Amino acid sequence: MDLTREEADLFQRQLEDVVGYMREIAGLDLEGIEPTSHPVPMSNVMRTDEARDGLKSNEALANAPRHKDGQFLVPRIVE
């Protein structure tokens, strides 16, 4: 890896900072604290699944640039 002297100095300082933070964390008493993937509680709000009618074929194809026999026509991409 080709680094200038300035880049090497910068990366060295940044790496020293990261290692310092890791030492701080390693020194904490975490007895009885459950592991977590987020620092704050997270929840995903989801609606219930409900079946409903989809588009009719002619409605789905209404804005298609090309269609034939009720299907979308797309350019062939396999060589």
Secondary structure, 3 states (H helix, E strand, C coil): CCCCHHHHHHHHHHHHHHHHHHHHHHCCCCCCCCCCCCCCCCCCCCCCCCCCCCCCHHHHCCCCCCEECCEECCCCCCC
